[in-house]
Amino acid sequence: MNLEMVTMWLAIAAPILGGLLWLIKAQISLSREFKPNGGSSTKDALNRIESDVRGLRERMDNHIDNHNK
């Protein structure tokens, strides 16, 4: 392999490797959002919403049951 071939392969490989590194970092960052961390993650917010909806559903069921008596 001569210097031109090595340069060509490096010119091709460098952007590909850079893109892969960027994708890996982005994936790691996103995966952190979906793990509970004590309050500020998307997973924590979703858990709070789910809990609130459960409570509202229970209250609505009780309210409907009281009116149907």
C-alpha positions in Angstrom: 0.0 0.0 0.0 1.3 3.4 -0.9 0.7 6.6 0.9 -2.1 7.7 -1.3 -4.1 4.5 -0.5 -3.5 4.9 3.2 -4.7 8.5 3.0 -7.8 7.5 1.0 -8.7 4.8 3.5 -8.2 7.2 6.4 -10.3 9.9 4.7 -13.1 7.3 4.3 -12.8 5.7 7.8 -12.5 8.9 9.9 -16.0 10.3 9.2 -17.5 6.9 9.6 -15.9 6.4 12.9 -16.8 9.9 14.0 -20.4 9.2 13.1 -20.4 6.0 15.0 -19.0 7.7 18.1 -21.7 10.4 17.9 -24.4 7.7 17.6 -23.1 5.8 20.6 -22.9 9.0 22.7 -26.5 10.0 21.7 -27.8 6.5 22.5 -26.2 6.6 26.0 -27.6 10.0 26.6 -31.1 8.9 25.6 -31.0 5.7 27.6 -30.2 7.7 30.7 -33.5 9.6 30.3 -35.5 6.4 30.5 -34.0 5.3 33.8 -35.4 6.7 37.1 -32.9 9.1 38.8 -34.9 10.5 41.6 -37.1 13.1 39.9 -35.8 14.7 36.7 -35.8 11.9 34.1 -38.5 11.2 31.6 -39.1 7.9 33.3 -39.7 9.6 36.7 -42.2 12.0 35.1 -44.0 9.1 33.4 -44.2 7.3 36.7 -45.7 10.4 38.3 -48.3 10.8 35.6 -49.2 7.1 35.8 -49.6 7.3 39.5 -51.8 10.5 39.2 -54.0 8.8 36.5 -54.4 5.7 38.7 -55.6 8.0 41.6 -58.0 9.9 39.3 -59.4 6.6 38.0 -60.0 5.4 41.5 -61.7 8.7 42.5 -63.9 8.6 39.4 -64.9 4.9 40.0 -65.8 5.8 43.6 -67.8 8.8 42.5 -69.7 6.8 39.9 -70.3 4.0 42.4 -71.7 6.6 44.9 -74.1 8.0 42.3 -75.3 4.5 41.2 -76.5 3.5 44.7 
